[in-house]
């Protein structure tokens, strides 16, 4: 089966110039750095012990930022290589002023490119975050006797069923993983079934995500927000913005000074979102740091990365996107840490255990149509915010998970 995989990934490699060209046109790739995906490196390795973390995109990398902060202070570690697949993740990573970090885009997983990548960076240990499983990279790491850890490992019901279609191949791959710290008890069960022998559940690292308090918004913009009745729709995907527009229209019957803030998951969709919401006769404004929000603005679109937390600070009620479509939801903990009440759709498979915790603590509510959402928001507008208690609870849980995870990783090093 590995031969079949290598054949298919080589086909993808042959098609990759076309794929990358399309992504460059759509501004989903960096013109200056896309060659990193062909193992053409833009940075030098330098000397000393290097450890490697790989996460697909923004969410995965943010979940390990607290760990990376600890390794920044570890004198034995000279370099920390971080790889990801998306342009947005590299943009967000720049916000953190790390001294040891080298960021590169993850190479295409052909046998040749993964081998070249590993030989050049020569990591002391490799950490794959969440559900990032790349067969050629894993086997080439194993060939060099480099330890592999699946960090905050996550396997959904759907993913497990897919792997089970190829049971021998999946066991062959997962047997190569030396150690696993799963994100949930359910993932622990699945990962053990798939062949990982050394596995320990500590907790979901997303509970310990770092908050960058230096992220601020303009003082005039802050004043504008205080003058309006606001709610926020964060990490929205296609069709969810229209849903939010309908919620806005419903709520505006009661609140004339209503402002809906939309933070799309992919900011390159901003013009499409503007056109769609314009059809609902809503007045749209995009975020500009030094520009005030117009009095007649209905929808305020935050079209730049790294601003989400700043808006959470000033918004008590948040709808988390990716949950009304078949996507599995987005991480709600960031909003919860800022004391926000959270609304979500029915599709939250990616964060079931987290939402269970939030629901138990009366922080989150499920919605499925715009009238119910408007009614729920109306009730939340009238409710007194009691965020400090849950903020403290989340902090204590996160700190415990972080300390224990760091301790376990140090043992593997």
C-alpha positions in Angstrom: 0.0 0.0 0.0 2.9 2.3 0.6 3.9 1.9 -3.0 0.4 3.0 -4.1 0.6 6.0 -1.8 4.0 7.0 -3.2 2.6 6.6 -6.7 -0.4 8.9 -5.9 1.7 11.5 -4.1 4.1 11.7 -7.1 1.1 12.3 -9.3 0.1 15.2 -7.0 3.7 16.4 -7.2 3.5 16.5 -11.0 0.3 18.5 -10.8 1.6 20.7 -8.0 2.8 23.6 -10.3 -0.7 24.1 -11.5 -2.2 23.8 -8.0 0.3 26.3 -6.6 -0.2 28.7 -9.5 -4.0 28.7 -8.7 -3.3 29.2 -5.0 -0.8 32.0 -5.8 -3.4 33.8 -7.9 -5.9 33.4 -5.0 -3.2 34.8 -2.6 -3.2 31.6 -0.6 0.6 31.1 -1.1 3.6 33.4 -0.7 5.4 34.4 -4.0 8.6 34.6 -2.1 8.4 31.3 -0.2 6.2 28.7 -2.1 9.4 26.9 -3.2 9.8 25.7 0.4 7.1 23.2 -0.5 9.7 21.7 -2.9 12.3 21.5 -0.1 14.1 24.6 -1.4 14.9 26.2 2.0 14.8 29.9 2.6 16.5 29.8 6.0 19.8 28.2 7.3 19.6 25.6 10.0 22.4 26.9 12.2 24.2 24.8 14.8 22.9 22.9 17.9 20.0 20.8 18.9 16.9 21.4 16.8 13.4 20.2 17.5 10.6 20.2 15.0 6.8 21.0 15.4 4.4 20.5 12.5 0.8 21.7 12.4 -1.5 22.1 9.5 -2.6 25.7 10.1 -3.4 28.5 12.6 -5.4 26.5 15.2 -2.8 23.7 15.4 0.1 26.1 15.8 -1.6 28.3 18.4 -2.3 25.2 20.5 1.5 24.6 21.0 2.6 28.3 21.4 2.7 27.9 25.3 5.0 24.9 24.9 7.2 26.7 22.4 7.5 29.6 24.9 8.8 27.1 27.4 11.3 25.7 24.9 12.5 29.3 24.2 13.8 29.3 27.7 15.4 25.8 27.5 19.1 26.3 27.0 19.6 22.8 25.6 17.4 23.6 22.6 19.2 25.9 20.1 16.6 26.0 17.3 12.8 25.3 17.0 11.7 24.5 13.5 8.0 25.1 12.9 6.3 24.0 9.7 2.7 24.5 8.5 0.8 24.3 5.2 -1.0 27.6 5.1 0.0 31.2 4.5 -2.3 32.4 7.3 -0.4 30.3 9.8 2.9 31.9 8.8 1.3 35.4 9.1 0.0 34.7 12.6 3.3 33.2 13.8 5.1 36.5 13.0 3.0 38.2 15.7 5.1 36.2 18.3 8.6 37.6 18.8 10.4 34.3 19.2 14.2 34.2 19.0 14.8 30.5 18.3 12.0 29.9 15.8 12.5 29.1 12.1 9.3 28.8 10.1 9.2 26.9 6.8 6.3 25.5 4.8 5.8 21.8 5.0 7.2 20.0 1.9 5.1 17.9 -0.5 5.2 14.4 1.0 7.1 12.6 -1.7 9.8 10.2 -0.6 12.5 12.5 -2.2 11.3 15.8 -0.8 10.6 14.5 2.7 14.0 12.8 2.8 15.8 16.0 1.6 13.9 18.0 4.2 14.8 15.7 7.1 18.5 15.4 6.1 18.8 19.2 5.9 17.1 20.1 9.2 18.2 16.9 11.1 15.8 17.3 14.1 16.5 15.7 17.4 12.7 15.0 17.7 9.6 15.6 15.6 6.2 16.6 16.9 3.1 16.3 14.7 0.2 18.3 16.0 -3.5 17.1 15.9 -4.1 14.8 13.0 -1.1 15.5 10.7 0.0 12.1 9.4 2.3 12.0 6.4 3.6 8.5 5.6 6.8 9.3 3.7 7.9 11.8 6.3 7.1 9.4 9.1 9.0 6.5 7.5 12.0 8.7 6.6 12.2 10.0 10.2 12.1 6.4 11.4 14.9 5.5 9.0 17.1 8.1 10.7 16.0 6.9 14.2 14.4 10.3 15.0 11.6 10.1 17.7 8.1 10.9 16.5 5.4 12.2 18.9 1.8 12.8 18.0 1.0 15.9 20.1 -2.6 16.7 21.0 -3.5 13.8 18.7 -7.1 13.9 17.4 -9.0 11.3 15.4 -12.7 11.8 14.7 -15.3 9.1 14.1 -15.2 9.8 10.4 -11.4 9.8 10.2 -11.2 6.5 12.1 -13.6 4.9 9.7 -11.5 6.0 6.8 -8.3 4.6 8.3 -10.1 1.4 9.0 -10.7 0.9 5.3 -7.0 0.2 5.1 -6.3 -1.5 8.4 -2.9 -3.0 7.6 -1.6 0.2 6.1 -2.8 2.4 8.9 -1.3 0.1 11.6 2.0 0.1 9.6 2.0 3.9 9.8 0.8 4.4 13.4 3.2 1.7 14.7 6.0 4.1 13.7 4.9 6.8 16.2 6.9 6.5 19.4 4.7 8.4 21.7 1.2 10.1 21.7 -0.5 12.6 23.9 -4.1 12.6 22.6 -6.5 15.5 22.8 -9.4 13.5 24.2 -10.3 10.1 25.7 -12.1 9.1 22.5 -9.0 10.0 20.4 -6.9 7.9 22.8 -9.2 4.9 22.1 -9.0 5.3 18.4 -5.3 5.9 18.2 -4.6 2.9 20.4 -6.8 0.8 18.1 -4.8 2.0 15.1 -1.5 0.8 16.6 0.1 3.4 18.8 1.5 1.6 21.8 2.9 4.3 24.0 0.0 6.7 24.7 -1.0 8.9 27.6 -4.0 11.2 28.0 -3.2 14.4 29.9 -5.8 16.8 28.4 -6.4 19.0 25.4 -3.5 21.5 24.9 -6.0 24.0 23.4 -7.0 24.7 27.0 -3.6 26.2 27.6 -3.4 28.4 24.5 -1.5 31.6 25.0 -3.3 34.9 24.9 -1.2 37.8 23.5 -2.4 40.7 25.6 -0.4 43.2 23.5 -2.9 42.9 20.7 -5.0 46.0 20.8 -7.4 48.0 18.8 -7.5 51.8 18.2 -9.0 53.8 21.1 -11.5 55.5 18.8 -12.6 52.1 17.5 -13.0 50.9 21.1 -15.3 53.9 21.8 -17.4 53.2 18.7 -17.9 49.6 20.0 -19.0 50.8 23.4 -21.7 53.0 21.8 -23.2 50.1 19.9 -25.1 46.9 20.8 -22.6 44.4 19.4 -22.1 40.7 18.8 -19.4 38.8 16.8 -19.4 36.0 14.3 -16.0 34.5 14.3 -14.2 32.0 12.0 -17.1 32.0 9.6 -17.2 29.9 6.4 -19.2 30.1 3.2 -22.9 30.6 3.7 -22.5 31.4 7.4 -22.2 35.1 6.7 -25.6 35.2 5.0 -27.0 33.4 8.1 -25.4 36.2 10.3 -26.9 38.9 8.0 -30.4 37.4 8.6 -29.8 37.3 12.3 -28.7 41.0 12.2 -31.9 42.0 10.3 -34.0 40.1 12.8 -32.3 41.7 15.8 -32.3 45.2 14.3 -36.1 45.3 14.7 -35.4 45.8 18.4 -31.9 47.3 18.5 -31.5 50.2 16.1 -27.8 50.7 17.1 -26.9 47.0 16.4 -23.5 46.2 15.0 -22.6 42.7 13.8 -18.8 42.0 13.6 -17.8 39.2 11.2 -14.3 37.7 11.3 -14.1 35.3 8.4 -11.9 32.2 8.6 -10.4 33.1 5.3 -10.0 36.8 4.8 -9.5 36.4 1.0 -13.3 35.9 0.9 -14.0 39.5 2.0 -15.2 40.8 -1.3 -17.5 37.8 -1.8 -18.9 38.3 1.7 -19.5 42.0 1.0 -21.4 41.2 -2.2 -23.5 38.6 -0.6 -24.5 40.7 2.4 -25.1 43.7 0.2 -27.9 41.8 -1.4 -29.6 41.8 2.0 -29.5 45.7 1.8 -27.1 45.8 4.7 -24.4 48.5 5.0 -21.0 46.9 5.1 -17.7 48.3 6.3 -14.3 46.6 6.4 -11.8 47.0 9.3 -9.3 49.8 9.1 -7.2 50.4 12.2 -7.4 54.2 12.3 -10.9 54.6 10.8 -14.1 55.0 12.9 -17.1 52.8 12.4 -19.8 54.7 10.6 -23.1 55.2 12.5 -25.1 53.5 9.8 -22.8 50.4 9.5 -24.6 47.1 9.9 -21.8 44.6 9.4 -18.2 45.3 10.2 -15.9 42.8 8.5 -12.5 42.2 10.1 -10.4 41.4 7.0 -6.9 41.0 8.6 -5.4 38.2 10.7 -4.4 38.4 14.3 -7.3 40.7 15.4 -9.7 38.1 16.7 -8.6 38.3 20.4 -8.8 42.1 20.4 -12.4 42.0 19.4 -13.2 39.2 21.9 -12.1 41.6 24.6 -14.9 44.0 23.7 -17.6 41.6 22.7 -19.6 39.5 25.2 -21.4 37.3 22.7 -19.8 35.2 19.9 -21.0 32.8 17.3 -18.3 30.3 16.3 -18.4 29.4 12.6 -17.6 26.2 10.9 -20.5 24.7 12.8 -23.5 25.3 10.6 -21.8 23.6 7.7 -20.2 20.1 7.4 -16.8 21.3 8.8 -16.7 20.2 12.4 -16.6 23.6 14.1 -13.8 25.9 15.3 -12.1 26.1 18.6 -14.3 28.0 21.1 -11.8 28.2 24.0 -10.2 31.4 22.8 -13.5 33.2 23.1 -14.3 31.5 26.4 -11.0 32.7 27.9 -12.2 36.3 27.2 -15.5 35.6 29.0 -17.7 35.4 25.9 -21.0 33.6 25.7 -20.7 31.2 22.8 -23.3 30.1 20.2 -22.6 27.3 17.7 -24.3 25.2 15.1 -24.9 21.4 15.3 -21.7 20.4 13.5 -19.0 20.5 16.3 -17.3 17.0 15.9 -13.8 18.6 16.1 -14.4 19.9 19.6 -17.1 17.7 21.1 -15.4 17.3 24.5 -14.6 21.0 24.8 -18.2 22.0 24.0 -19.4 19.4 26.5 -17.3 21.2 29.1 -18.6 24.7 28.0 -22.2 23.5 28.0 -21.9 22.1 31.5 -20.6 25.4 32.7 -23.4 27.3 30.9 -21.1 29.1 28.5 -22.2 27.7 25.1 -25.6 27.1 23.4 -26.5 25.3 20.2 -28.5 27.1 17.5 -29.7 26.0 14.1 -31.7 28.8 12.5 -31.5 32.5 12.4 -34.7 33.3 14.4 -33.6 31.1 17.3 -30.2 32.7 17.1 -31.7 36.2 17.2 -33.9 35.2 20.2 -30.9 33.7 22.0 -28.8 36.8 21.5 -31.6 39.0 22.7 -31.7 37.1 26.0 -27.9 37.3 26.2 -27.9 41.0 25.7 -30.1 41.3 28.8 -28.0 38.8 30.8 -25.3 40.0 33.3 -21.8 38.7 32.3 -20.2 36.5 34.9 -17.0 35.7 33.1 -14.3 35.9 35.8 -15.1 32.5 37.4 -14.9 30.6 34.1 -11.8 32.5 33.0 -10.0 31.4 36.2 -11.2 27.8 35.8 -10.0 27.6 32.2 -6.6 29.1 33.2 -6.1 26.5 36.0 -7.0 23.6 33.7 -4.8 24.9 30.9 -1.8 25.5 33.2 -2.0 21.9 34.6 -2.2 20.4 31.1 0.7 22.6 29.9 3.0 21.7 32.8 2.4 18.0 32.5 2.8 18.0 28.7 6.1 19.9 28.9 7.3 17.4 31.5 6.4 14.4 29.3 8.0 16.0 26.2 11.2 16.6 28.1 11.4 12.9 28.9 11.3 12.1 25.2 14.1 14.5 24.6 
